[in-house]
Amino acid sequence: MRLSLEVKPHREASALIRDKAPLLREQFERLLPEIRIRAFTVSGLTRLRTIRRVRDLIAKIPAGEDWETTRAKIQDLLASELDPKAARARAELLIRTHAFQAYQAAVWRTTQADPAVPYLQYLATEDDRVRESHRALNGLILPKSDPFWRDHYPPWEWNCRCRVRPVTRHEADQISRREQGLPEDQRLIPNEARRHRMRTGHLIRDGRAYPIAKRYDRPIGEFSWSPTDLRLSLDDLALR
């Protein structure tokens, strides 16, 4: 499905979710890891109709559907086939994974196409459940073309709740002026040397070292994605 660049990110995010093919788990596992992002499955469900209904409910989240109302509806669907005690947690995880991925992919596409937006700012969820490595990145601003985003564009690890926001050149210039005189490890806009270390999984912030390398401790394909994967054309999918 091709969408014009004028489409708002939340509308495109909904379309990206709806376009995912509903599959049973055994079918999903036969796909190549890099194209599993274009499919939708729920472990334990044996009816494609139920999987499709869950997908369609999640697709309404970016368009403004109430989170709790949608979570309750999905929970009821899951409870018809899965352990009712685990249905709520599974419903929340499904919403977070697919809605966050789709919205962030839509933001990626619109910002990459907008010459007025040369930077992206990393925003972590600031609560007691956020990973330390993700919190360490909170507020940092890098060029949207920086290779760092290949492995760290949210959600970049399982259950990641982080996001990015576009930053204009004017905003970046204002921040740079405010940061003049600060030590490099306290600046929101890293220099090239610091960005290079970040790409290799190392960050020093406020005098403390943080390991920020992406972990691959999940089975391959269980969580593997790039914001560009959702935009693969049908021809590219066929080749793969």
CYANA upper distance limits for C-alpha pairs under 8 A (distance plus 0.5 A):
  1 MET  CA     19 ASP  CA      8.27
  3 LEU  CA      7 VAL  CA      7.23
  3 LEU  CA     12 GLU  CA      7.86
  5 LEU  CA    110 THR  CA      6.90
  5 LEU  CA    113 ALA  CA      8.14
  7 VAL  CA     11 ARG  CA      7.03
  7 VAL  CA     12 GLU  CA      6.93
  8 LYS  CA     12 GLU  CA      6.88
  9 PRO  CA     13 ALA  CA      6.43
  9 PRO  CA    103 TYR  CA      6.94
  9 PRO  CA    106 ALA  CA      5.43
  9 PRO  CA    107 VAL  CA      6.15
  9 PRO  CA    110 THR  CA      7.66
 10 HIS  CA     14 SER  CA      6.84
 10 HIS  CA     62 PRO  CA      5.51
 10 HIS  CA     63 ALA  CA      6.16
 10 HIS  CA    103 TYR  CA      6.68
 10 HIS  CA    106 ALA  CA      7.85
 11 ARG  CA     15 ALA  CA      6.95
 11 ARG  CA     62 PRO  CA      7.52
 11 ARG  CA     63 ALA  CA      6.60
 12 GLU  CA     16 LEU  CA      6.61
 12 GLU  CA    103 TYR  CA      8.16
 12 GLU  CA    106 ALA  CA      6.50
 13 ALA  CA     17 ILE  CA      6.93
 13 ALA  CA     59 ALA  CA      8.10
 13 ALA  CA     62 PRO  CA      6.76
 13 ALA  CA     99 ALA  CA      7.89
 13 ALA  CA    102 ALA  CA      5.20
 13 ALA  CA    103 TYR  CA      5.18
 13 ALA  CA    104 GLN  CA      8.41
 13 ALA  CA    105 ALA  CA      7.85
 13 ALA  CA    106 ALA  CA      6.13
 14 SER  CA     18 ARG  CA      6.79
 14 SER  CA     59 ALA  CA      5.14
 14 SER  CA     60 LYS  CA      6.73
 14 SER  CA     61 ILE  CA      7.94
 14 SER  CA     62 PRO  CA      6.28
 14 SER  CA     63 ALA  CA      6.95
 14 SER  CA     99 ALA  CA      8.48
 14 SER  CA    102 ALA  CA      7.80
 14 SER  CA    103 TYR  CA      8.35
 15 ALA  CA     19 ASP  CA      6.55
 15 ALA  CA     59 ALA  CA      7.66
 16 LEU  CA     20 LYS  CA      7.24
 16 LEU  CA    102 ALA  CA      6.56
 16 LEU  CA    230 LEU  CA      7.54
 17 ILE  CA     55 ARG  CA      7.45
 17 ILE  CA     56 ASP  CA      8.13
 17 ILE  CA     58 ILE  CA      7.95
 17 ILE  CA     59 ALA  CA      5.78
 17 ILE  CA     98 HIS  CA      7.49
 17 ILE  CA     99 ALA  CA      7.91
 17 ILE  CA    102 ALA  CA      6.92
 18 ARG  CA     55 ARG  CA      7.22
 18 ARG  CA     56 ASP  CA      6.56
 18 ARG  CA     59 ALA  CA      6.34
 19 ASP  CA     38 ARG  CA      8.09
 20 LYS  CA     37 ILE  CA      8.35
 20 LYS  CA     38 ARG  CA      5.49
 20 LYS  CA     39 ALA  CA      5.10
 20 LYS  CA     40 PHE  CA      6.09
 21 ALA  CA     38 ARG  CA      7.13
 21 ALA  CA     39 ALA  CA      5.03
 21 ALA  CA     40 PHE  CA      6.16
 22 PRO  CA     39 ALA  CA      6.49
 22 PRO  CA     40 PHE  CA      5.21
 22 PRO  CA     41 THR  CA      6.38
 22 PRO  CA     48 LEU  CA      7.10
 22 PRO  CA     51 ILE  CA      6.68
 22 PRO  CA     52 ARG  CA      6.14
 22 PRO  CA     55 ARG  CA      8.12
 23 LEU  CA     27 GLN  CA      6.47
 23 LEU  CA     28 PHE  CA      6.37
 23 LEU  CA     39 ALA  CA      7.27
 23 LEU  CA     40 PHE  CA      6.52
 23 LEU  CA     41 THR  CA      5.77
 23 LEU  CA     48 LEU  CA      7.07
 23 LEU  CA     51 ILE  CA      7.99
 24 LEU  CA     28 PHE  CA      6.71
 24 LEU  CA     41 THR  CA      6.39
 24 LEU  CA     42 VAL  CA      7.84
 24 LEU  CA     43 SER  CA      8.32
 24 LEU  CA     45 LEU  CA      7.78
 24 LEU  CA     46 THR  CA      7.08
 24 LEU  CA     47 ARG  CA      8.11
 24 LEU  CA     48 LEU  CA      7.09
 25 ARG  CA     29 GLU  CA      6.70
 25 ARG  CA     41 THR  CA      6.42
 25 ARG  CA     42 VAL  CA      7.21
 25 ARG  CA     43 SER  CA      6.28
 25 ARG  CA     44 GLY  CA      8.08
 25 ARG  CA     45 LEU  CA      8.44
 26 GLU  CA     30 ARG  CA      7.25
 27 GLN  CA     31 LEU  CA      7.63
 28 PHE  CA     36 ARG  CA      7.35
 28 PHE  CA     39 ALA  CA      7.65
 28 PHE  CA     40 PHE  CA      8.35
 28 PHE  CA     41 THR  CA      7.33
 31 LEU  CA     35 ILE  CA      7.24
 31 LEU  CA     36 ARG  CA      6.57
 32 LEU  CA     36 ARG  CA      6.95
 32 LEU  CA    221 GLY  CA      8.41
 32 LEU  CA    240 ARG  CA      8.12
 33 PRO  CA     37 ILE  CA      8.38
 33 PRO  CA    220 ILE  CA      7.30
 33 PRO  CA    221 GLY  CA      5.05
 33 PRO  CA    224 SER  CA      7.43
 34 GLU  CA    221 GLY  CA      7.81
 34 GLU  CA    224 SER  CA      7.46
 34 GLU  CA    225 TRP  CA      7.18
 34 GLU  CA    229 ASP  CA      7.57
 35 ILE  CA     39 ALA  CA      7.97
 35 ILE  CA    229 ASP  CA      7.45
 35 ILE  CA    237 LEU  CA      7.73
 36 ARG  CA     40 PHE  CA      8.33
 36 ARG  CA    221 GLY  CA      7.49
 37 ILE  CA    224 SER  CA      8.39
 37 ILE  CA    225 TRP  CA      6.98
 37 ILE  CA    229 ASP  CA      7.25
 37 ILE  CA    230 LEU  CA      6.97
 38 ARG  CA    229 ASP  CA      8.13
 38 ARG  CA    230 LEU  CA      6.55
 40 PHE  CA     51 ILE  CA      8.12
 40 PHE  CA     55 ARG  CA      7.52
 41 THR  CA     51 ILE  CA      6.88
 42 VAL  CA     51 ILE  CA      6.96
 44 GLY  CA     81 GLU  CA      7.90
 44 GLY  CA     82 LEU  CA      7.10
 45 LEU  CA     50 THR  CA      7.95
 45 LEU  CA     51 ILE  CA      7.51
 45 LEU  CA     78 LEU  CA      8.13
 45 LEU  CA     81 GLU  CA      6.70
 45 LEU  CA     82 LEU  CA      7.72
 46 THR  CA     81 GLU  CA      8.34
 47 ARG  CA     51 ILE  CA      7.07
 48 LEU  CA     52 ARG  CA      6.54
 49 ARG  CA     53 ARG  CA      6.74
 50 THR  CA     54 VAL  CA      6.76
 50 THR  CA     77 LEU  CA      7.41
 51 ILE  CA     55 ARG  CA      6.77
 52 ARG  CA     56 ASP  CA      6.70
 53 ARG  CA     57 LEU  CA      6.72
 54 VAL  CA     58 ILE  CA      6.85
 54 VAL  CA     74 ILE  CA      6.43
 54 VAL  CA     77 LEU  CA      7.92
 55 ARG  CA     59 ALA  CA      6.77
 56 ASP  CA     60 LYS  CA      7.33
 57 LEU  CA     61 ILE  CA      7.86
 57 LEU  CA     70 THR  CA      6.99
 57 LEU  CA     74 ILE  CA      7.84
 58 ILE  CA     70 THR  CA      7.74
 58 ILE  CA     94 LEU  CA      8.50
 58 ILE  CA     95 ILE  CA      6.33
 58 ILE  CA     98 HIS  CA      7.87
 58 ILE  CA     99 ALA  CA      7.04
 59 ALA  CA     63 ALA  CA      8.11
 59 ALA  CA     99 ALA  CA      7.56
 60 LYS  CA     64 GLY  CA      7.16
 60 LYS  CA     65 GLU  CA      5.92
 61 ILE  CA     65 GLU  CA      5.23
 61 ILE  CA     66 ASP  CA      7.29
 61 ILE  CA     67 TRP  CA      7.03
 61 ILE  CA     70 THR  CA      8.12
 61 ILE  CA     99 ALA  CA      7.23
 62 PRO  CA     99 ALA  CA      7.08
 62 PRO  CA    103 TYR  CA      7.33
 65 GLU  CA     69 THR  CA      8.38
 65 GLU  CA     70 THR  CA      7.61
 66 ASP  CA     70 THR  CA      6.66
 67 TRP  CA     71 ARG  CA      6.50
 68 GLU  CA     72 ALA  CA      6.62
 69 THR  CA     73 LYS  CA      6.91
 70 THR  CA     74 ILE  CA      6.71
 71 ARG  CA     75 GLN  CA      6.46
 71 ARG  CA     88 ARG  CA      7.89
 71 ARG  CA     91 ALA  CA      6.30
 71 ARG  CA     92 GLU  CA      6.78
 71 ARG  CA     95 ILE  CA      7.99
 72 ALA  CA     76 ASP  CA      6.78
 72 ALA  CA     88 ARG  CA      8.03
 72 ALA  CA     91 ALA  CA      8.44
 73 LYS  CA     77 LEU  CA      6.96
 74 ILE  CA     78 LEU  CA      6.65
 74 ILE  CA     91 ALA  CA      6.30
 75 GLN  CA     79 ALA  CA      6.54
 75 GLN  CA     84 PRO  CA      8.47
 75 GLN  CA     87 ALA  CA      5.66
 75 GLN  CA     88 ARG  CA      5.75
 75 GLN  CA     90 ARG  CA      8.20
 75 GLN  CA     91 ALA  CA      5.98
 76 ASP  CA     80 SER  CA      7.12
 76 ASP  CA     87 ALA  CA      8.12
 77 LEU  CA     81 GLU  CA      8.07
 78 LEU  CA     82 LEU  CA      6.09
 78 LEU  CA     83 ASP  CA      8.47
 78 LEU  CA     84 PRO  CA      7.92
 78 LEU  CA     87 ALA  CA      6.16
 78 LEU  CA     91 ALA  CA      8.07
 79 ALA  CA     83 ASP  CA      6.51
 79 ALA  CA     84 PRO  CA      5.02
 79 ALA  CA     87 ALA  CA      6.15
 80 SER  CA     84 PRO  CA      8.24
 82 LEU  CA     86 ALA  CA      8.05
 82 LEU  CA     87 ALA  CA      7.23
 83 ASP  CA     87 ALA  CA      6.79
 84 PRO  CA     88 ARG  CA      8.13
 86 ALA  CA     90 ARG  CA      6.72
 87 ALA  CA     91 ALA  CA      6.49
 88 ARG  CA     92 GLU  CA      6.85
 89 ALA  CA     93 LEU  CA      6.72
 90 ARG  CA     94 LEU  CA      6.63
 91 ALA  CA     95 ILE  CA      6.79
 92 GLU  CA     96 ARG  CA      6.58
 93 LEU  CA     97 THR  CA      6.47
 93 LEU  CA    159 ASN  CA      7.69
 94 LEU  CA     98 HIS  CA      6.57
 95 ILE  CA     99 ALA  CA      6.00
 95 ILE  CA    100 PHE  CA      8.17
 96 ARG  CA    100 PHE  CA      6.01
 96 ARG  CA    101 GLN  CA      8.46
 96 ARG  CA    159 ASN  CA      7.85
 96 ARG  CA    161 ARG  CA      7.95
 97 THR  CA    101 GLN  CA      6.49
 97 THR  CA    155 PRO  CA      8.39
 97 THR  CA    159 ASN  CA      7.14
 98 HIS  CA    102 ALA  CA      6.56
 99 ALA  CA    103 TYR  CA      6.59
100 PHE  CA    104 GLN  CA      6.50
100 PHE  CA    155 PRO  CA      7.50
100 PHE  CA    161 ARG  CA      7.99
101 GLN  CA    105 ALA  CA      6.52
101 GLN  CA    154 PRO  CA      8.07
101 GLN  CA    155 PRO  CA      6.84
101 GLN  CA    227 PRO  CA      7.98
102 ALA  CA    106 ALA  CA      6.70
102 ALA  CA    230 LEU  CA      8.34
103 TYR  CA    107 VAL  CA      6.74
104 GLN  CA    108 TRP  CA      6.57
104 GLN  CA    154 PRO  CA      7.44
104 GLN  CA    155 PRO  CA      8.31
104 GLN  CA    163 ARG  CA      7.37
104 GLN  CA    164 VAL  CA      7.96
104 GLN  CA    227 PRO  CA      7.56
105 ALA  CA    109 ARG  CA      6.79
105 ALA  CA    227 PRO  CA      4.99
105 ALA  CA    228 THR  CA      7.38
105 ALA  CA    230 LEU  CA      7.64
106 ALA  CA    110 THR  CA      6.79
106 ALA  CA    227 PRO  CA      8.49
107 VAL  CA    111 THR  CA      6.52
107 VAL  CA    165 ARG  CA      8.49
108 TRP  CA    112 GLN  CA      6.46
108 TRP  CA    227 PRO  CA      7.13
109 ARG  CA    113 ALA  CA      6.85
109 ARG  CA    228 THR  CA      8.30
110 THR  CA    114 ASP  CA      6.82
111 THR  CA    115 PRO  CA      8.37
111 THR  CA    117 VAL  CA      6.62
111 THR  CA    118 PRO  CA      8.50
111 THR  CA    144 LYS  CA      8.48
111 THR  CA    166 PRO  CA      7.14
112 GLN  CA    117 VAL  CA      8.27
112 GLN  CA    144 LYS  CA      7.58
114 ASP  CA    118 PRO  CA      8.45
116 ALA  CA    168 THR  CA      6.55
116 ALA  CA    169 ARG  CA      7.68
117 VAL  CA    166 PRO  CA      6.64
117 VAL  CA    167 VAL  CA      6.26
117 VAL  CA    168 THR  CA      5.12
117 VAL  CA    169 ARG  CA      7.23
118 PRO  CA    143 PRO  CA      6.29
118 PRO  CA    144 LYS  CA      6.31
118 PRO  CA    145 SER  CA      8.44
118 PRO  CA    166 PRO  CA      8.41
118 PRO  CA    167 VAL  CA      7.32
118 PRO  CA    168 THR  CA      6.64
118 PRO  CA    169 ARG  CA      6.87
119 TYR  CA    141 ILE  CA      7.01
119 TYR  CA    142 LEU  CA      6.06
119 TYR  CA    143 PRO  CA      4.74
119 TYR  CA    144 LYS  CA      5.28
119 TYR  CA    166 PRO  CA      6.60
119 TYR  CA    167 VAL  CA      5.49
119 TYR  CA    168 THR  CA      6.96
119 TYR  CA    169 ARG  CA      7.88
119 TYR  CA    172 ALA  CA      8.27
120 LEU  CA    141 ILE  CA      6.13
120 LEU  CA    142 LEU  CA      6.21
120 LEU  CA    143 PRO  CA      6.71
120 LEU  CA    144 LYS  CA      5.96
120 LEU  CA    164 VAL  CA      6.68
120 LEU  CA    165 ARG  CA      6.16
120 LEU  CA    166 PRO  CA      5.23
120 LEU  CA    167 VAL  CA      5.97
121 GLN  CA    139 GLY  CA      6.44
121 GLN  CA    140 LEU  CA      6.10
121 GLN  CA    141 ILE  CA      4.77
121 GLN  CA    142 LEU  CA      7.07
121 GLN  CA    164 VAL  CA      5.82
121 GLN  CA    165 ARG  CA      5.78
121 GLN  CA    166 PRO  CA      6.89
121 GLN  CA    167 VAL  CA      7.05
122 TYR  CA    137 LEU  CA      6.93
122 TYR  CA    138 ASN  CA      6.03
122 TYR  CA    139 GLY  CA      5.80
122 TYR  CA    140 LEU  CA      6.02
122 TYR  CA    141 ILE  CA      6.91
122 TYR  CA    162 CYS  CA      7.99
122 TYR  CA    163 ARG  CA      6.74
122 TYR  CA    164 VAL  CA      5.19
122 TYR  CA    165 ARG  CA      7.38
123 LEU  CA    137 LEU  CA      7.98
123 LEU  CA    138 ASN  CA      5.36
123 LEU  CA    139 GLY  CA      6.02
123 LEU  CA    140 LEU  CA      8.32
123 LEU  CA    162 CYS  CA      6.26
123 LEU  CA    163 ARG  CA      5.79
123 LEU  CA    164 VAL  CA      6.03
123 LEU  CA    165 ARG  CA      7.92
124 ALA  CA    130 VAL  CA      7.97
124 ALA  CA    134 HIS  CA      6.73
124 ALA  CA    135 ARG  CA      6.13
124 ALA  CA    137 LEU  CA      7.69
124 ALA  CA    138 ASN  CA      5.51
124 ALA  CA    139 GLY  CA      8.20
124 ALA  CA    161 ARG  CA      7.58
124 ALA  CA    162 CYS  CA      4.95
124 ALA  CA    163 ARG  CA      7.03
125 THR  CA    130 VAL  CA      6.77
125 THR  CA    135 ARG  CA      8.02
125 THR  CA    161 ARG  CA      6.71
125 THR  CA    162 CYS  CA      6.14
126 GLU  CA    130 VAL  CA      7.10
126 GLU  CA    135 ARG  CA      7.59
130 VAL  CA    134 HIS  CA      7.20
130 VAL  CA    135 ARG  CA      6.93
130 VAL  CA    160 CYS  CA      8.50
130 VAL  CA    161 ARG  CA      8.36
131 ARG  CA    135 ARG  CA      6.70
132 GLU  CA    136 ALA  CA      6.61
133 SER  CA    137 LEU  CA      7.39
133 SER  CA    210 TYR  CA      6.80
133 SER  CA    211 PRO  CA      6.92
133 SER  CA    212 ILE  CA      5.73
134 HIS  CA    138 ASN  CA      7.34
134 HIS  CA    162 CYS  CA      8.07
134 HIS  CA    212 ILE  CA      7.99
136 ALA  CA    203 LEU  CA      8.48
136 ALA  CA    205 ARG  CA      7.69
136 ALA  CA    210 TYR  CA      7.54
139 GLY  CA    188 LEU  CA      6.69
140 LEU  CA    187 ARG  CA      8.38
140 LEU  CA    188 LEU  CA      5.05
140 LEU  CA    189 ILE  CA      6.49
140 LEU  CA    190 PRO  CA      7.96
141 ILE  CA    167 VAL  CA      8.44
141 ILE  CA    188 LEU  CA      6.33
141 ILE  CA    189 ILE  CA      5.51
141 ILE  CA    190 PRO  CA      7.76
142 LEU  CA    146 ASP  CA      7.18
142 LEU  CA    189 ILE  CA      6.90
142 LEU  CA    190 PRO  CA      7.60
142 LEU  CA    195 ARG  CA      8.41
144 LYS  CA    149 TRP  CA      8.02
145 SER  CA    149 TRP  CA      8.30
147 PRO  CA    151 ASP  CA      8.45
147 PRO  CA    199 ARG  CA      7.55
148 PHE  CA    152 HIS  CA      6.70
148 PHE  CA    153 TYR  CA      8.48
148 PHE  CA    195 ARG  CA      8.04
148 PHE  CA    198 MET  CA      7.45
148 PHE  CA    199 ARG  CA      5.46
149 TRP  CA    153 TYR  CA      5.25
150 ARG  CA    226 SER  CA      7.45
151 ASP  CA    156 TRP  CA      7.00
151 ASP  CA    214 LYS  CA      7.16
151 ASP  CA    226 SER  CA      8.30
152 HIS  CA    156 TRP  CA      5.74
152 HIS  CA    214 LYS  CA      7.82
153 TYR  CA    163 ARG  CA      8.32
153 TYR  CA    164 VAL  CA      8.25
153 TYR  CA    226 SER  CA      8.15
153 TYR  CA    227 PRO  CA      8.06
154 PRO  CA    160 CYS  CA      7.35
154 PRO  CA    161 ARG  CA      7.89
154 PRO  CA    162 CYS  CA      6.04
154 PRO  CA    163 ARG  CA      5.80
154 PRO  CA    164 VAL  CA      7.57
155 PRO  CA    159 ASN  CA      7.87
155 PRO  CA    160 CYS  CA      5.37
155 PRO  CA    161 ARG  CA      6.76
155 PRO  CA    162 CYS  CA      6.57
155 PRO  CA    163 ARG  CA      7.46
156 TRP  CA    160 CYS  CA      6.93
156 TRP  CA    214 LYS  CA      8.00
156 TRP  CA    225 TRP  CA      8.18
157 GLU  CA    214 LYS  CA      7.57
157 GLU  CA    215 ARG  CA      7.78
157 GLU  CA    223 PHE  CA      7.58
158 TRP  CA    223 PHE  CA      6.61
167 VAL  CA    171 GLU  CA      6.72
167 VAL  CA    172 ALA  CA      7.14
168 THR  CA    172 ALA  CA      6.79
169 ARG  CA    173 ASP  CA      6.55
170 HIS  CA    174 GLN  CA      6.80
171 GLU  CA    175 ILE  CA      6.85
172 ALA  CA    176 SER  CA      6.62
172 ALA  CA    189 ILE  CA      8.42
173 ASP  CA    177 ARG  CA      6.75
174 GLN  CA    178 ARG  CA      6.90
175 ILE  CA    179 GLU  CA      6.70
175 ILE  CA    188 LEU  CA      8.32
175 ILE  CA    189 ILE  CA      8.42
176 SER  CA    180 GLN  CA      6.88
176 SER  CA    189 ILE  CA      7.60
179 GLU  CA    187 ARG  CA      6.74
179 GLU  CA    188 LEU  CA      8.49
182 LEU  CA    186 GLN  CA      6.85
182 LEU  CA    187 ARG  CA      7.12
183 PRO  CA    187 ARG  CA      7.36
184 GLU  CA    190 PRO  CA      7.50
184 GLU  CA    191 ASN  CA      8.16
185 ASP  CA    190 PRO  CA      8.34
185 ASP  CA    204 ILE  CA      6.37
185 ASP  CA    205 ARG  CA      5.18
185 ASP  CA    206 ASP  CA      5.96
185 ASP  CA    207 GLY  CA      7.12
186 GLN  CA    205 ARG  CA      6.47
186 GLN  CA    206 ASP  CA      5.82
190 PRO  CA    194 ARG  CA      6.15
190 PRO  CA    195 ARG  CA      6.45
191 ASN  CA    195 ARG  CA      6.68
192 GLU  CA    196 HIS  CA      6.60
193 ALA  CA    197 ARG  CA      7.04
194 ARG  CA    198 MET  CA      6.81
194 ARG  CA    203 LEU  CA      8.00
195 ARG  CA    199 ARG  CA      6.81
196 HIS  CA    200 THR  CA      7.20
197 ARG  CA    201 GLY  CA      7.03
197 ARG  CA    202 HIS  CA      5.79
197 ARG  CA    203 LEU  CA      7.05
198 MET  CA    202 HIS  CA      5.36
198 MET  CA    203 LEU  CA      5.88
198 MET  CA    212 ILE  CA      7.88
200 THR  CA    213 ALA  CA      7.39
201 GLY  CA    211 PRO  CA      6.32
201 GLY  CA    212 ILE  CA      5.17
201 GLY  CA    213 ALA  CA      4.41
201 GLY  CA    214 LYS  CA      7.88
202 HIS  CA    209 ALA  CA      7.67
202 HIS  CA    210 TYR  CA      6.61
202 HIS  CA    211 PRO  CA      5.59
202 HIS  CA    212 ILE  CA      6.23
202 HIS  CA    213 ALA  CA      7.51
203 LEU  CA    209 ALA  CA      6.23
203 LEU  CA    210 TYR  CA      5.66
203 LEU  CA    211 PRO  CA      6.96
203 LEU  CA    212 ILE  CA      7.26
204 ILE  CA    208 ARG  CA      5.83
204 ILE  CA    209 ALA  CA      4.84
204 ILE  CA    210 TYR  CA      6.59
205 ARG  CA    209 ALA  CA      7.00
205 ARG  CA    210 TYR  CA      8.11
216 TYR  CA    220 ILE  CA      8.39
218 ARG  CA    222 GLU  CA      6.67
218 ARG  CA    223 PHE  CA      7.35
219 PRO  CA    223 PHE  CA      8.22
220 ILE  CA    224 SER  CA      7.56
225 TRP  CA    229 ASP  CA      7.15
226 SER  CA    230 LEU  CA      8.31
227 PRO  CA    231 ARG  CA      8.42
228 THR  CA    232 LEU  CA      7.54
232 LEU  CA    236 ASP  CA      6.48
232 LEU  CA    237 LEU  CA      7.00
233 SER  CA    237 LEU  CA      6.78
234 LEU  CA    238 ALA  CA      6.64
235 ASP  CA    239 LEU  CA      6.81
236 ASP  CA    240 ARG  CA      6.85
